[in-house]
């Protein structure tokens, strides 16, 4: 890969990552400003609780995926591994959610946020595929 392509890829990745985390920060601020501290507390619980299972769904596969320079595994293999890890995460999430004594609103928010995080986990695999094919601009736009 040329040095200019590497520099451009780093810039695209940095901009995309910054924008993603900026949006997360902005969401938190807006919830506090628009809805108040109680709902911000619910959001905090939801994020904290679901991120445990999001970590299981990710299982660090993307790091392995982008360093698989010999292509020992296919893109389909990585997608299938995400099916398995997401399934395990969802099963553990549902079991844990029933054990918690959250309010109905918090439970609904947890379910909706977990669905979002599972979809985000799948985009992580897609981004790994794009990254292996030098598709940093596509990652930035998405």
Secondary structure by P-SEA (a helix, b strand, c coil): ccaaaaaaaaaaaaaaaaaaaaaaaaaaaaaaacccaaaaaaaaaaaaaaaaaaaaaacaaaaaaaacccccccaaaaaaaaaaaaaaaaaaaaaaaaaccccaaaaaaaaaaaaaaaaaaaaaaaaaaaaaacaaaaaaac
